[in-house]
Amino acid sequence: MTDIEGQAGRNSDNAGAPVDAVRPSILDPLREKTFRAIWSASVLSNFGSLIQGVGAAWAMTRLTSAPDKVALVQTASMLPLMLVSLPAGAIADMFDRRKVALAGLSFACASAVGLTICAALHLITPWLLLAFCFLIGSGVALYSPAWQSSIGQQVSKKNLPAAIALGSISYNVARSFGPAVGGLLVAALGAVAAFLTNALAYIPLILVFAAWRLKTVPPRLPPERIARAIISGLRYSFHSQPIRIILIRTAVSATASSGVSALMPLIAKTLLAGNAETYGILLGAYGVGAVTGALFTSQLRTRMDGEHAVWMCALITGAMIVVIGLSRNVYLTCAALFLAGALWMLVIAMFNIAVQLSAPRWVTARVLAGFQGAMTGGVALGAWAWGHMATADGIGPAIIVSGIAVALTPAIGLWLRMPSVSPNDADMAESLDLPETKLRLTSRSGPIVIELDYRVDPARARAFYGVMQKIRSIRLRTGGFSWSLSRDIGDPALWTEHYHCPTWGDYLHQRSRMTQADRVIQADASAFQMGGKPLTVRRRLDRPFGSVRWQEGVEDNHADVIRVDLRPGI
């Protein structure tokens, strides 16, 4: 039997030299029309969101003086990005990402309009304000994975790392000026004007996405159900070592660093005895620093490996946050915020680029949603924790402890070192042909048991076992369950790989998810086969008790129809 599981795939036509061989300018993606239009509109949208954030935070200080309530404004805005991000990522991978982005933007815009109307009618209470911040954040949470995962469809491959960095810059460009404008707007016209500005700022981005004619390839297989898609994304993130390391480090770093942003209104009001304009200036200094830092992302990746870059940036950032907690001078605080913003932006950019370059296309949005959830979940948790500490011990001590925590976060690299990734590792391999079957199968038929027999020279057994541990990771992160490897007692040269998929549809999805790097590892495993013969592959329909219908004519009315193109290589 032909081993269609184990043969190395042919290289795709667009597989060439590594993208990092020639590093493009950070501004090169802006020469591509679609990306430039979406990026420009996103800057305006982020501008509105930051103005709304200033209005909400300052409005909360007028409604209550409790630090924990003020900090909860950021928690309410960020918490949806943690709770909604995984379903949003699954939806973005399953359906047209342009339409998913439009749905999220429209919901956020409608919620912003609702907040504006309630504020204009003087109906706002602390809890109602937090509720609207949560709703607006939910719309953004639905939009964000769809937008980030579609960047690869907006730019050429060589510009992808720079485009990812520009995605972060779009927020920080707005943060450089938005908070300052927001502070002036709130001081002059009140929070209602800030809320209205945010609602209007969504409109250009909605129009740009509506006008984008995204070319989509009809899927060979029906989409997974939402619950199964979420599980697939979680399993991929868990079983992919680079993704797992980055998500853990992102969550820890975000929790430690969120004290400054969460307590910024109180830094302005209490430590510096300022007003809304002061608050806007502080956020502006932080944002200008972040933009400045992001511009040097490519140079940093060229000159330093990820681990050393994160160590350097986190240590200096932590020191600057301590200075912010000790300072009572607005100029010194702004200088410290500028440096902290620049260096912390570099840390986040390193994490973000590593995630996007590590994730294959079939799961990109879900992995990005996990990254977003890790970051915003850490921010939400940290904002709550630092807010309570500020209530108990004071604003200054809480900021100082946050800075010390940031400086200590790189210590996690002693156990979880930053992975080295290449953009070509995530390139999808050429799809395999449809397996030959003689049973009537639907997408819900299952479980499916897969066994592959390898005949390996016993003298090479240890090396073979090492390669098969890499195969285990591939099977588990692409959708296989209960993987095992056994050796025949009576025939030591015979090894059998065994795993299963819940349904036939899941198995077909699992076969379509191998990357070029995965195929290379599979080819390494197949190379151990003695005599150069193809591997023996067996696919079985497991029949647990009670699974067989009592009558042959009973139809499965819930069966999904699977249409598969039978052309070679598809």
C-alpha positions in Angstrom: 0.0 0.0 0.0 1.2 3.5 -0.8 2.2 5.4 2.3 0.3 8.7 1.8 0.8 9.5 5.5 4.5 9.1 5.5 6.0 10.4 2.3 7.6 13.8 2.2 5.6 16.4 0.3 6.9 18.2 -2.7 8.1 21.7 -2.1 5.5 24.3 -3.0 6.2 26.6 -5.9 6.5 29.7 -3.7 9.0 28.1 -1.2 12.2 30.0 -1.7 14.9 31.6 0.4 14.0 32.5 4.0 12.2 35.8 4.4 14.8 36.9 6.9 17.6 36.6 4.3 16.7 40.1 3.1 15.1 42.3 5.8 12.6 44.8 4.3 12.1 48.2 5.6 9.5 48.6 8.3 7.6 50.9 5.9 7.6 48.6 2.8 4.2 47.1 3.5 2.6 50.6 3.2 3.4 50.4 -0.5 0.8 47.7 -0.9 -2.6 49.3 -1.5 -4.9 47.1 0.6 -2.7 47.0 3.6 -2.1 50.8 3.4 -5.9 51.5 3.4 -6.7 49.1 6.2 -3.7 50.2 8.3 -4.5 53.9 7.9 -8.2 53.4 8.8 -7.1 51.3 11.8 -4.9 54.2 13.1 -8.0 56.4 13.0 -10.1 53.7 14.8 -7.4 53.2 17.4 -7.3 57.0 17.8 -11.0 57.0 18.7 -10.6 54.0 21.0 -7.9 55.7 23.0 -9.9 59.0 23.2 -12.8 56.9 24.5 -10.5 55.2 27.0 -9.4 58.6 28.3 -13.0 59.7 28.6 -14.1 56.5 30.4 -11.2 56.5 32.8 -11.6 60.2 33.6 -15.4 59.8 33.8 -14.9 57.1 36.4 -12.7 59.3 38.5 -15.6 61.8 38.5 -18.1 59.1 39.5 -16.0 57.5 42.2 -12.6 58.1 43.8 -12.0 54.4 44.6 -8.7 53.3 42.8 -10.0 49.7 42.3 -13.1 51.1 40.3 -10.8 53.3 38.2 -8.5 50.3 37.4 -11.6 48.2 36.5 -12.2 50.5 33.5 -9.1 48.9 31.9 -10.2 45.4 33.1 -13.7 45.8 31.6 -12.2 46.8 28.3 -9.6 44.1 28.2 -11.5 41.2 29.8 -13.6 40.5 26.6 -10.3 40.1 24.6 -9.5 37.2 26.9 -13.0 35.7 27.1 -14.1 36.2 23.5 -10.8 35.8 21.7 -10.8 32.0 21.4 -14.2 31.7 19.9 -13.4 34.8 17.7 -10.2 33.1 16.5 -12.1 29.9 15.6 -14.7 31.9 13.8 -12.1 33.8 11.8 -10.4 30.5 10.8 -13.7 28.9 9.8 -15.3 31.7 7.8 -14.5 34.8 5.6 -12.2 36.9 7.8 -13.3 40.1 6.1 -16.9 39.5 7.1 -16.0 38.5 10.6 -14.0 41.7 11.0 -17.0 43.7 9.7 -19.3 42.0 12.2 -17.0 42.8 15.1 -16.5 46.5 14.1 -20.2 47.0 13.6 -21.0 45.6 17.1 -18.3 47.8 18.7 -19.6 50.9 16.8 -23.2 50.2 17.9 -22.1 49.8 21.5 -20.1 53.1 21.3 -23.2 54.8 20.1 -25.2 53.4 23.0 -22.6 54.6 25.5 -22.7 58.1 23.9 -26.5 58.3 24.2 -26.5 57.2 27.8 -23.8 59.6 28.7 -25.6 62.5 26.9 -28.8 61.7 28.9 -26.8 61.6 32.2 -27.7 58.0 32.8 -24.2 56.7 33.4 -23.3 55.0 36.6 -20.0 53.3 37.5 -21.3 49.8 36.7 -23.1 50.9 33.5 -19.9 52.5 32.3 -18.0 49.3 32.9 -20.7 47.3 31.1 -20.4 49.5 27.9 -16.6 49.2 28.1 -17.1 45.4 28.2 -19.5 45.5 25.1 -17.2 47.7 23.1 -14.2 45.4 24.0 -16.3 42.4 22.9 -16.7 43.8 19.4 -13.0 44.6 19.2 -12.2 41.0 20.4 -14.3 39.6 17.5 -12.6 41.9 15.0 -9.0 41.6 16.2 -8.1 38.0 15.3 -9.8 38.3 11.9 -7.8 41.4 11.1 -4.4 40.2 12.4 -4.7 36.8 10.7 -5.6 38.5 7.4 -2.4 40.5 7.3 -0.7 37.7 5.3 -3.5 38.2 2.7 -2.8 41.9 2.5 0.9 41.9 1.9 3.5 39.8 0.1 5.4 37.2 2.1 8.7 39.2 2.2 6.8 42.1 3.9 5.0 40.0 6.5 7.3 40.6 9.5 7.4 44.3 8.9 3.6 44.3 8.4 3.1 42.6 11.7 5.3 45.2 13.4 3.3 47.9 11.7 0.1 46.4 13.1 1.4 47.2 16.6 2.6 50.6 15.5 -0.9 51.5 14.3 -2.1 51.4 17.9 0.9 53.2 19.3 0.8 55.9 16.7 -2.7 56.7 17.9 -1.6 56.4 21.5 1.1 59.0 20.9 -1.5 61.7 20.2 -4.9 60.2 21.0 -4.6 60.4 24.8 -3.4 64.0 24.8 -6.2 65.0 22.4 -8.6 62.9 24.5 -7.5 64.8 27.6 -8.1 68.1 26.0 -11.4 67.0 24.5 -12.6 65.7 27.9 -11.5 68.9 29.6 -13.2 71.1 27.1 -16.4 69.2 26.1 -16.7 66.4 28.6 -16.7 62.6 28.3 -19.7 62.6 25.9 -17.5 64.1 23.2 -14.9 61.4 23.7 -17.5 58.7 23.4 -19.0 60.2 20.2 -15.5 60.5 18.7 -14.9 56.8 19.2 -18.2 55.9 17.6 -17.5 58.0 14.5 -13.9 56.7 14.2 -15.1 53.1 13.5 -16.9 54.2 10.3 -13.8 54.6 8.0 -12.5 51.1 9.0 -15.9 49.6 8.4 -16.0 51.1 4.9 -12.5 50.0 4.1 -13.2 46.4 5.0 -16.5 46.5 3.2 -14.7 47.7 0.0 -11.9 45.1 0.2 -12.4 42.3 -2.3 -10.7 39.4 -0.6 -9.9 36.5 -2.9 -10.8 33.3 -1.1 -10.2 29.7 -2.1 -13.3 27.5 -1.6 -12.5 25.0 1.2 -12.0 21.4 0.3 -13.7 20.3 3.5 -16.7 21.7 5.5 -15.7 23.9 8.4 -15.4 22.4 11.9 -18.1 23.0 14.5 -17.2 25.9 16.7 -16.6 23.8 19.8 -14.3 21.4 17.9 -12.5 24.4 16.2 -11.8 25.9 19.6 -10.5 22.6 20.9 -8.3 22.2 17.8 -6.8 25.7 18.4 -6.1 25.0 22.0 -4.5 21.6 21.3 -2.3 23.1 18.6 -1.1 25.9 21.0 -0.5 23.3 23.8 1.4 20.8 21.7 3.4 23.4 19.8 6.4 24.2 22.0 7.2 27.6 20.4 3.6 28.8 20.7 3.3 27.4 24.3 6.4 29.2 25.5 5.4 32.5 23.9 1.9 32.5 25.4 3.1 31.7 28.9 5.7 34.5 28.8 3.3 36.9 27.3 0.7 36.3 30.1 3.4 36.7 32.8 4.8 39.8 31.3 1.5 41.5 30.7 0.4 40.8 34.3 3.5 42.4 35.7 3.6 45.4 33.4 -0.1 46.5 33.6 0.3 48.5 36.7 1.4 51.6 34.8 -1.4 51.7 32.3 -4.1 50.7 34.7 -3.1 53.4 37.3 -2.1 56.1 34.8 -5.1 58.3 35.7 -4.1 58.2 39.4 -0.4 58.8 38.5 -1.5 62.0 36.9 -4.1 62.9 39.5 -2.4 61.8 42.8 1.4 61.5 42.2 1.7 64.5 39.9 -1.4 66.5 41.2 -2.5 67.0 37.5 -5.7 66.9 35.5 -7.1 65.3 32.4 -4.5 67.1 30.2 -1.7 65.7 32.4 -3.2 62.3 32.0 -3.3 62.7 28.2 0.3 63.9 28.1 1.5 60.9 30.1 -0.2 58.5 27.8 1.2 60.4 24.8 4.7 60.1 26.1 4.2 56.3 26.6 2.7 56.0 23.1 5.5 58.0 21.4 8.0 55.8 23.1 6.2 52.7 21.9 6.2 53.9 18.3 9.9 54.8 18.5 10.7 51.3 19.9 8.6 49.5 17.2 10.6 51.3 14.5 13.7 49.5 15.6 12.1 46.0 15.7 13.9 44.8 12.6 17.3 46.1 13.7 16.9 44.4 17.1 15.9 41.1 15.5 19.0 41.4 13.3 21.5 42.1 16.1 20.2 40.1 19.0 18.5 36.8 19.5 15.1 36.9 21.1 16.1 35.8 24.6 18.8 38.4 25.0 16.6 41.1 23.5 13.8 40.4 26.0 16.2 40.3 28.9 17.6 43.7 28.0 14.3 45.4 27.3 12.5 44.1 30.4 15.3 45.0 32.8 15.4 48.6 31.6 11.6 48.8 31.4 11.3 47.6 35.0 13.8 50.3 36.1 11.9 53.0 34.4 8.6 51.9 36.0 10.3 52.1 39.4 11.3 55.7 38.5 7.7 56.5 37.6 6.5 55.3 41.1 9.1 57.5 42.8 8.8 60.6 40.6 6.7 63.6 41.5 7.9 65.6 38.5 5.9 65.5 35.3 9.0 65.9 33.1 10.9 63.0 34.8 7.8 60.8 34.6 7.3 61.6 30.9 10.9 60.7 30.2 10.6 57.4 32.1 7.3 56.6 30.3 9.0 57.3 26.9 11.8 54.8 27.6 9.4 52.3 29.2 7.1 52.5 26.2 9.9 52.1 23.7 11.5 49.0 25.3 8.3 47.3 26.3 6.9 47.7 22.8 10.0 45.8 21.6 9.3 43.0 24.0 5.6 42.7 22.8 6.7 43.0 19.1 9.2 40.1 19.6 6.4 38.0 21.1 3.9 38.9 18.4 6.2 38.3 15.4 7.3 34.9 16.9 3.7 33.8 17.2 2.6 34.8 13.7 5.7 33.3 12.1 5.2 30.0 14.0 1.5 29.4 13.2 0.4 27.8 10.0 -2.5 29.4 8.1 -5.2 26.9 9.1 -4.9 27.9 12.8 -3.4 31.5 12.5 -6.4 33.3 13.9 -6.9 30.9 16.8 -3.2 31.1 17.8 -3.4 34.9 17.5 -6.5 34.8 19.6 -4.6 32.8 22.2 -1.8 35.4 22.1 -4.3 38.2 22.5 -6.1 36.4 25.3 -2.8 35.8 27.1 -1.8 39.4 26.8 -5.2 41.0 27.6 -6.0 38.4 30.3 -2.7 39.3 31.9 -3.5 43.0 31.7 -6.9 42.5 33.1 -5.6 40.4 36.0 -2.8 42.7 36.6 -5.0 45.8 36.6 -7.2 44.3 39.2 -4.3 43.2 41.4 -2.4 46.5 41.1 -5.6 48.4 41.7 -6.2 46.5 45.0 -2.6 47.0 46.0 -2.9 50.7 45.3 -6.0 50.9 47.4 -4.3 49.2 50.3 -0.7 50.6 50.1 -0.8 53.6 47.9 -0.2 54.5 44.3 3.5 54.9 44.4 4.3 51.6 46.2 2.1 49.7 43.8 3.9 51.2 40.7 7.3 50.4 42.3 6.4 46.8 42.9 5.1 46.5 39.4 8.4 47.7 38.0 10.3 45.2 40.1 8.0 42.4 38.8 8.7 43.5 35.2 12.4 43.4 35.7 12.1 39.9 37.1 10.0 38.5 34.3 12.9 37.5 32.0 13.9 35.0 34.7 11.3 32.7 33.3 13.6 32.3 30.3 15.8 30.1 32.4 13.1 27.4 31.9 11.2 28.6 28.9 13.7 30.2 26.4 12.4 32.2 23.5 12.2 29.9 20.5 14.0 30.5 17.2 11.5 30.6 14.4 11.6 30.8 10.6 8.7 32.1 8.5 9.1 29.1 6.1 8.4 26.7 8.9 4.7 27.6 8.9 4.3 27.2 5.1 1.5 24.7 4.4 2.6 21.6 2.6 0.8 20.3 -0.5 -2.4 18.5 0.4 -2.5 14.8 0.2 -4.9 12.8 -2.0 -8.1 11.4 -0.6 -7.6 8.0 1.0 -9.2 5.1 -0.8 -12.3 3.8 1.1 -14.8 1.0 0.5 -17.1 1.8 3.4 -19.8 4.5 3.1 -18.4 7.2 5.4 -19.8 10.6 6.4 -18.0 13.3 8.2 -19.5 12.0 11.5 -18.3 8.4 11.0 -15.8 7.4 13.7 -13.7 7.1 15.7 -11.0 6.5 13.0 -8.0 4.5 14.1 -4.7 5.0 12.1 -1.8 2.7 12.3 1.5 3.0 10.4 4.1 0.2 10.3 7.8 1.0 10.1 10.5 -1.6 9.6 13.7 -0.2 11.2 17.2 -1.6 11.6 17.5 -2.5 15.3 20.9 -0.8 15.4 19.1 2.5 14.6 16.3 2.1 17.0 17.3 4.9 19.4 17.7 7.4 16.6 14.3 6.4 15.1 12.6 6.8 18.5 14.0 10.3 18.8 12.5 11.3 15.4 9.2 9.7 16.3 8.8 11.9 19.4 8.7 14.8 16.9 6.1 12.9 14.9 4.1 12.6 18.1 4.0 16.4 18.5 2.9 16.8 14.9 0.0 14.3 15.2 -1.2 15.8 18.5 -1.2 19.4 17.4 -2.9 18.7 14.1 -5.8 16.8 15.6 -4.7 13.3 16.5 -5.5 11.7 19.9 -4.0 9.0 22.0 -0.8 8.7 20.1 1.5 5.7 20.9 4.5 3.9 19.5 4.9 0.2 20.0 7.6 -2.4 19.1 6.8 -6.0 18.1 8.2 -8.5 20.7 8.7 -11.2 18.1 10.0 -9.0 15.4 12.2 -6.2 16.8 12.5 -4.4 13.5 8.7 -3.8 13.4 7.5 -0.6 14.9 3.8 0.5 14.8 2.6 4.1 15.2 -1.0 4.4 16.5 -3.3 7.3 17.0 -7.0 8.1 16.4 -9.3 10.9 15.3 -12.8 11.3 16.7 -14.5 11.3 13.2 -13.7 10.8 9.5 -14.2 14.6 9.0 -11.6 15.3 11.8 -9.2 12.9 10.2 -9.5 14.6 6.8 -8.9 17.9 8.5 -5.9 16.5 10.4 -4.3 15.2 7.1 -4.6 18.7 5.5 -2.8 20.5 8.3 0.9 19.5 7.8 3.4 22.2 7.1 6.5 21.9 5.0 8.6 21.6 8.2 6.3 18.7 9.3 6.7 16.9 6.0 10.5 17.2 6.4 10.2 15.5 9.8 7.9 12.8 8.4 10.4 12.2 5.6 13.2 11.8 8.2 11.0 9.1 9.9 10.2 7.4 6.6 13.9 7.3 5.8 14.5 4.7 8.5 12.3 2.2 6.5 14.5 -0.7 5.5 14.8 -1.5 1.8 13.3 1.8 0.8 9.8 0.2 0.8 6.7 2.4 1.4 5.2 2.3 4.9 2.1 0.2 5.5 -0.8 2.3 6.6 -4.1 1.0 8.0 -7.2 3.1 8.7 -9.9 1.4 10.7 -13.4 2.5 11.7 -13.6 1.7 15.4 -16.9 0.1 16.4 -17.5 0.5 20.1 -20.5 -1.2 21.7 -23.8 0.4 20.6 -22.3 2.3 17.6 -23.7 0.0 14.9 -27.2 0.8 13.6 -29.8 -1.9 14.0 -30.9 -1.7 10.4 -28.8 -1.1 7.4 -31.2 1.4 5.9 -31.1 3.8 8.8 -29.8 7.1 7.4 -27.6 9.6 9.3 -29.7 12.7 8.9 -27.1 14.9 10.5 -24.2 13.8 8.3 -22.2 16.6 6.7 -21.4 16.3 3.0 -17.7 16.3 2.2 -16.7 17.4 -1.2 -13.1 16.6 -2.0 -11.3 17.5 -5.2 -9.7 14.3 -6.4 -7.1 15.9 -8.6 -3.6 14.8 -7.8 -1.9 17.0 -5.2 -5.1 18.6 -4.0 
